[in-house]
Amino acid sequence: MRGVIMHSPGEVRVQDRDDPQIVEPTDAIIKVTAACVCGSDLWPYRGAQDVEDQPMGHEYVGVVEQVGDSVTTVKPGDFVVGSFMTSDGTCEICQAGYQSRCVDTTPMGGIGTQAQLARIPQADGTLVATPEHPDEDLIPSLLAASDVLGTGWFAADAAAAGPGKTVAVVGDGAVGLMGILAAQQMGAERIIAMSRHESRQKLAREFGATDIVTERGDDGVAKIKELTGGLGAHSVIEAVGTQEAMLQAIKSTRPGGHVGFVGVSHGVELPGDLLFGSTVHLHGGPAPVRRYLPELIQLILDRKIEPGKVFDKRLPLEEAAEAYRLMDQREAIKVLLEV
């Protein structure tokens, strides 16, 4: 099969890889219909994480080709959506709703779904089959559910977004934009998007943002306070993963408010005095996407949400290197790879 390999920072190639095989009776093999490049894939691309000859990709939708003897919830021919972290669905952590921290989890990024085929461990607890094969135009939205939509949804949930709440979103990438969509669906009264980019501002408003703040850092915090009568937002989504973004999120939250942090952390060190004085709730980490998949898939199939709008570029799998370049240079929000 053909698949994406990142040989070193900035060096992405599509090349022949061995076809995946059933290794455990709980495995499934899928033919990937669509994959994409994630913002987190840019950390190794830019040299912020070590990388050497790494299969890439952790977001995916596709059709089941083969299942292990123990798999009971999906079968060959099913169209499926899966999480970027596998889960058995039975351990205490999964039962509590934190499937991304399953005691037997496998990061799909280590398997690489920017490929024609992929092995999905713990298929019963990881994959969700749609009732029938979806219409072609729904595939981008279902692909978004595999990670960025589910991650944005978790961020809004962790931030306690809901009716009567003001929600601020730090980060205007795909996850931040999905956090806006999620907050709108949860009934937030006001949604403040923090963005300097016109195309992303436009999409933020389509997803439900009521206000745009272009300032960053302490200036951004001051603007949030100005918009909220000096109090700060009830709910703040952090969708970047840097020190500046995390501090901005905490400082923008009113006492008693909630921060949902889902940006992959790089170099974040929180000062204890800031945390102690903030009296805010912090909840986040790798999103338990599998918890939300059935609900999100149904919303998409019912055409009540269209998260697939976040894909502003489409390229064939063979042009994956260009997809990485476009996202690295911020010439695209998120690139879908057609397989």
Secondary structure, 3 states (H helix, E strand, C coil): CEEEEEEECCEEEEEECCCCCCCCCCCEEEEEEEEECCHHHHHHHCCCCCCCCEECCCCEEEEEEEECCCCCCCCCCCEEEECCECCCCCCHHHHCCCHHHCCCCCEHHHCCCCECEEEECCHHHHEEECCCCCCHHHHHHHHHHCCHHHHHHHHHHHCCCCECCEEEEECCCHHHHHHHHHHHHCCECEEEEECCCHHHHHHHHHHCCCEEECCCHHHHHHHHHHHCCCCCEEEEEECCCCHHHHHHHHHCEEEEEEEEECCCCCCCCCCHHHHHHHCCEEEECCCCHHHHHHHHHHHHHCCCCCHHHHCCEEEEHHHHHHHHHHHHCCCCCCEEEEC
